[in-house]
């Protein structure tokens, strides 16, 4: 089994960055810890998915990645809510 290498940095580093962007960062977002910082790797992962991995696909396939990218950008711009760990 092989992992995709969309950035040309190798399969291992690509897998590591994908795990950070799709698992670790969203966990931090869920608990509200370092929210703006955690949204950055998630945003970059979704932009890579939309622009590089699914570039030849129709918009219907890219739509979910773009939607998540907009949501993560909104979190970066607006910050955490009043019930997050960042506010305490």
WODARA-V905771 format. One record per pair of residues at least 24 apart in sequence whose C-alpha atoms are under 6 Angstrom apart, sorted by the first residue. I is the first residue (numbers start at 1). J is the second residue. If there is no record, write none. Layout:
BEGIN
I:J / I:J
END
This chain:
BEGIN
21:45 / 32:84 / 32:85 / 33:85 / 33:86 / 35:80 / 36:76 / 36:79 / 39:72 / 43:69 / 43:72
END
